[in-house]
Amino acid sequence: MTSRERVRKAVLFQEPDRIPIDLPEQYGSDFLYVGADPDPGWHPTLNSETKWEDEWDCIWEKLPGDKTMGQVRFHPLSDYANLKNYHFPEYKNPKRYESAGKDISSNKDEKFVLAGIPLSFIHRLEYLRGHQEAWTDSYINPGELCELLDRLSDIAIDSIKNFARLGVDGIFSADDWGLQDRPMVAPEVFREFFKPRYKKVYHFAHEHGILAFLHSCGYIIDLLDDFIDAELNVIQMDQQENMGVDRLSKLFGGRLCFWCPVDIQNVMVRGTVEDVRNYAENLVKSLGKFNGGFIAKWYPSPEAVGHSQEKIDAMSRAFIEHGKLIFPTP
């Protein structure tokens, strides 16, 4: 079974030969990641180690030596009056996908090709509008919010059209919707403003034979049924302990594929090596028992969250060992 077949079967609950993996280089990965290149016609006005401009005209800053992504300090749409003359990034240009095309054409190992797309509703909204404005728009500026979210949806679809032409297998984006103990927005707000736009994008991807992956951390259990309704295939969550692995399995197993490392905020930081092994085993057995439904992952910036190499190794080996036991090779 090729990596492409293995991941697809795991996502669609069709009995892969083993748990697909996305682990450090020495352990292997079933994925090939691709993304769009920067717009060749775009030139930033700022570009230093601690301060830079992105294609959306947002100005980012971080402290010297900071290992995080930094924070947006200038929000180009802090006033919706600017929306009329705002220049959105262009994702129709096929030149932006030339590097991805080369990587895909050399995919001799037939890995599952996962394309990062510019689909980030709540994060992009915060970057463009500002934190307070993003969280109050649904109450104060619902019309303008809908207009902006529709434009973001269309940009994501422009990107999918180009990736579909190249033959990608899945699309991936990120939106952290959870605090530690509840969603960041009321579920009814999510359903009114965000869910329909996710569904529009994911349905378009499915029409082109492409599976939909989303990263979202925090306590999002109250939104997962809505994501399933919106045609999401895979949820990539780096923390699960605050919701409970067994609870996630009971409520959503067989309906949504989970792509997870051992909980990055708790077990990987505070647990023993044996705790890490046991947690990894439970992830496989609880979420991967539906003729698929689980993909093993690691957190690729371990220094930013305090993960030791010993625990990373223990997690990776446990995933590989128990992934084979759950789906033995015929």
C-alpha positions in Angstrom: 0.0 0.0 0.0 1.5 3.4 -1.0 1.4 6.3 1.5 -1.2 8.0 -0.7 -3.5 4.9 -0.5 -2.7 4.5 3.2 -3.7 8.0 4.3 -6.8 8.1 2.1 -8.0 4.8 3.5 -7.4 5.9 7.1 -9.3 9.1 6.5 -12.2 7.4 4.8 -12.3 4.4 7.3 -11.4 1.9 4.6 -8.8 -0.3 6.5 -5.3 0.9 5.9 -2.5 -1.5 6.3 -1.2 0.5 9.3 -1.7 3.8 11.0 -0.3 6.6 8.7 2.5 8.6 10.3 3.9 12.1 10.2 6.9 11.9 12.5 10.5 13.2 12.7 12.7 12.3 9.7 14.3 9.3 11.3 10.8 7.7 11.8 9.3 8.7 8.5 6.2 10.4 7.1 3.4 9.4 4.7 3.0 13.0 3.6 4.5 15.4 1.1 3.7 19.0 2.0 3.4 21.7 -0.7 2.2 25.3 -0.7 1.8 28.4 -2.8 4.9 30.5 -3.5 4.8 34.3 -2.7 3.2 36.5 -5.3 6.0 37.3 -7.7 4.7 40.8 -8.1 4.6 41.5 -4.3 7.4 43.2 -2.5 7.3 43.8 1.3 8.0 47.3 2.7 9.5 45.7 5.8 11.5 42.5 6.1 13.8 42.1 9.2 14.2 39.4 11.8 11.9 41.2 14.3 9.5 43.2 12.0 8.0 42.3 8.7 5.1 42.8 6.4 3.0 39.9 4.9 1.1 39.8 1.6 -2.1 40.9 3.4 -0.4 44.2 4.4 -0.2 43.1 8.1 2.8 44.2 10.0 4.3 41.6 12.3 6.7 42.0 15.2 8.5 39.7 17.7 11.4 40.0 20.1 14.9 39.0 19.1 15.4 35.3 19.6 11.6 34.7 20.0 10.8 31.2 18.6 7.1 32.0 18.1 5.5 33.5 15.0 5.2 36.9 16.6 2.2 39.2 16.7 0.5 41.5 14.2 0.9 45.1 15.3 -0.7 46.8 12.3 -4.2 45.7 11.1 -5.0 47.0 7.6 -8.7 46.6 8.0 -9.1 47.9 11.5 -11.7 50.2 10.0 -14.1 48.6 7.5 -14.0 51.8 5.6 -10.7 50.6 4.2 -12.3 47.5 2.7 -13.4 49.3 -0.4 -9.9 50.1 -1.5 -8.1 47.1 0.1 -6.0 44.9 -2.2 -6.4 41.2 -1.4 -3.6 38.8 -2.3 -4.0 37.1 -5.6 -4.1 33.4 -5.5 -5.2 32.8 -9.1 -1.8 33.3 -10.6 -0.4 29.8 -11.8 3.1 31.1 -11.2 2.6 30.8 -7.5 2.3 27.0 -7.9 5.3 26.2 -9.9 7.4 25.0 -7.0 4.5 22.8 -5.8 4.2 21.4 -9.2 7.9 20.4 -9.3 7.7 18.8 -5.9 4.6 16.8 -6.9 6.1 15.7 -10.2 9.0 14.2 -8.3 6.9 12.4 -5.7 8.3 9.0 -6.7 7.4 7.5 -3.3 3.7 8.3 -3.9 3.3 10.1 -0.7 0.0 11.7 0.2 0.3 15.3 -1.2 -1.1 17.8 1.3 -1.4 21.4 0.2 -1.5 24.4 2.5 -4.1 26.8 1.4 -4.9 30.4 2.5 -8.0 29.5 4.5 -8.0 31.0 8.0 -11.2 32.6 9.0 -10.7 33.6 12.7 -6.9 34.0 12.5 -7.0 36.0 9.3 -9.9 38.1 10.7 -7.8 38.9 13.8 -4.8 39.8 11.7 -6.8 42.1 9.4 -9.2 43.6 11.9 -7.6 43.4 15.3 -8.4 41.1 18.2 -11.3 43.0 19.7 -12.8 43.9 16.4 -12.7 40.3 15.2 -14.6 39.0 18.2 -17.3 41.7 18.1 -17.9 41.9 14.4 -20.6 39.2 14.4 -22.6 41.5 16.8 -21.6 45.0 15.6 -20.7 44.6 11.9 -22.4 41.4 10.7 -22.8 42.6 7.1 -19.2 43.7 6.6 -18.1 40.5 8.4 -20.0 38.4 5.9 -18.6 40.3 3.0 -15.0 39.8 4.3 -15.5 36.1 5.0 -17.0 35.5 1.6 -13.9 37.1 0.0 -11.6 34.9 2.1 -13.6 31.8 1.0 -13.2 32.8 -2.7 -9.4 33.2 -2.2 -9.2 29.7 -0.7 -11.2 28.3 -3.7 -8.8 30.1 -6.1 -5.9 28.3 -4.5 -7.7 24.9 -4.6 -8.4 25.3 -8.3 -4.7 25.6 -8.9 -3.8 22.7 -6.6 -6.5 20.5 -8.1 -4.8 21.0 -11.5 -1.6 19.7 -10.0 -3.2 16.6 -8.5 -3.0 17.2 -4.7 -4.7 14.7 -2.4 -5.7 17.0 0.4 -5.9 20.6 1.6 -4.8 21.9 5.0 -5.3 25.1 6.9 -5.4 26.3 10.5 -7.9 28.0 12.8 -7.6 27.7 16.6 -11.2 27.8 17.8 -10.8 26.8 21.4 -9.9 28.2 24.8 -8.8 25.6 27.3 -12.4 24.8 28.5 -14.8 26.1 25.8 -14.9 27.4 22.2 -13.8 31.0 21.6 -17.2 31.8 20.1 -20.7 30.8 20.9 -21.6 27.8 18.7 -24.6 29.7 17.3 -22.2 32.4 16.1 -20.0 29.8 14.5 -22.9 28.2 12.8 -24.2 31.5 11.4 -21.0 33.1 10.1 -18.2 30.5 9.8 -19.7 27.1 9.2 -21.3 28.0 5.8 -18.0 29.3 4.5 -16.1 26.2 5.6 -18.7 24.1 3.9 -18.5 26.1 0.7 -14.7 25.6 0.5 -14.7 21.9 1.6 -17.5 21.0 -0.7 -15.6 22.6 -3.6 -12.5 20.5 -2.7 -14.5 17.3 -2.5 -15.9 18.0 -6.0 -12.3 17.8 -7.2 -11.5 14.6 -5.3 -9.5 16.4 -2.6 -9.8 15.7 1.2 -10.1 18.5 3.7 -7.8 18.8 6.8 -7.9 21.4 9.5 -5.7 22.2 12.5 -7.6 23.6 15.5 -6.5 23.5 19.1 -8.3 24.2 22.4 -11.6 22.9 23.6 -13.5 22.5 20.3 -15.7 19.5 21.1 -18.8 21.6 20.8 -18.0 22.5 17.2 -16.9 19.1 15.8 -20.4 18.1 14.7 -20.6 21.4 12.8 -17.3 20.7 11.2 -18.5 17.2 10.2 -21.6 18.8 8.7 -19.3 21.2 6.8 -17.6 18.2 5.2 -14.3 18.3 7.1 -12.5 15.0 6.8 -9.6 15.4 9.3 -9.1 17.4 12.4 -5.5 18.0 13.5 -5.5 18.7 17.2 -2.3 19.0 19.2 -4.2 18.8 22.5 -6.9 16.3 23.4 -6.6 15.8 27.2 -8.9 18.8 28.0 -11.7 17.0 26.0 -10.8 13.4 26.7 -9.5 10.9 24.1 -12.1 8.3 25.0 -14.9 10.9 24.8 -13.7 12.1 21.4 -13.7 8.5 20.3 -17.2 7.8 21.6 -18.7 11.0 20.1 -16.9 11.3 16.8 -15.0 8.0 16.1 -15.8 6.7 12.6 -17.2 10.1 11.5 -14.1 12.3 11.7 -10.4 11.3 11.3 -8.1 12.5 14.1 -4.5 13.6 13.3 -2.7 14.0 16.6 0.5 13.9 18.6 0.5 13.1 22.3 -1.1 16.1 24.0 1.6 18.8 23.6 0.6 21.0 26.6 0.2 18.4 29.3 1.6 14.8 28.8 4.5 15.8 26.6 5.6 18.4 29.1 4.5 17.1 32.5 4.3 13.4 32.0 6.9 10.7 32.3 8.3 8.8 29.3 6.1 6.0 30.3 3.1 8.3 30.4 3.9 9.4 26.9 4.1 5.8 25.6 0.8 4.9 27.3 -1.0 8.0 25.9 0.3 7.4 22.4 -1.0 3.8 22.6 -4.4 5.0 23.8 -4.7 7.5 20.9 -4.1 4.7 18.4 -6.5 2.2 20.1 -9.3 4.7 20.9 -9.3 6.8 17.7 -7.9 4.4 15.2 -10.3 1.4 15.8 -12.9 2.4 13.1 -11.2 0.7 10.1 -9.1 3.9 10.2 -9.7 7.2 11.8 -6.3 8.1 13.2 -3.0 9.5 11.9 0.0 9.8 14.1 1.8 13.2 14.3 4.6 15.0 16.1 4.8 18.7 17.0 7.5 20.0 14.6 8.7 22.9 16.9 9.5 21.0 20.1 11.9 23.7 21.4 9.0 26.2 21.5 6.9 24.0 23.8 9.6 22.2 25.8 9.4 18.7 24.4 12.5 16.6 25.2 14.0 14.3 22.6 13.5 11.3 24.9 9.8 11.9 24.9 9.6 12.5 21.2 11.4 9.2 20.6 9.1 7.4 23.0 6.0 8.8 21.3 7.2 8.0 17.8 8.1 4.5 18.6 4.8 3.8 20.4 2.9 5.1 17.4 4.8 2.9 15.1 4.6 -0.2 17.3 0.9 0.1 18.1 -0.1 1.3 14.7 1.1 -2.0 13.2 -0.9 -3.9 15.9 -4.1 -2.2 15.1 -3.8 -2.6 11.3 -1.6 -5.7 10.8 -0.2 -6.3 7.3 -2.2 -9.2 5.6 
